[in-house]
């Protein structure tokens, strides 16, 4: 079942490595994003973007709606409230570092960045949490599928009507480090 919303989580390189080591099974945002985090529902879809490298690294599905937890996971450790609004995730596609999607090639063509001058598109991803248009999410995850499976991506526009959609095989995911949540 597809979720209603498509989110993009933006991370620093250091926190992206931590999220990756946790198997993309948890993500947190601070009080500034509380209202958006509370809109996240089970089966919403997410995509991960690393801001400094301008690369997309993984996609996942939300399995548990927003909850509060101040267990220290991400940096800086001195500000645990900066990541206290969290969602649990099931990773769908985790790209190897050599497979990361290059934002410099894909980013300027996204619907989400159209209001920005082409040369300034990265400014659209300045915040940590974004609600993406479905079209952009499908484009990015479709490219992840292609990278992982080697198959062309089947999109709504090239599908024959009435034809059932075959599920895509999931990408090979590394063994995650478990997230220990204190309650």
Buried (B, 14 or more C-beta within 10 A) or exposed (E): EEBEBBBBBBBBEEBBEBBBEBBBBBBBBBEEBBEBBEBBBEBBBBBBBBBEBBBBBBBBBBEBBBBEBBBEBBBEEEEBEBBBBBBBBBBBBBBEEEBBBEBEEBBBEBEBBEEBEEEEBBEBBEEBBBBBEBBBBBBBBBBBBEBBBEEEBBEEEEEEEEEEEEEBEBBEBEEBEEBEEEE
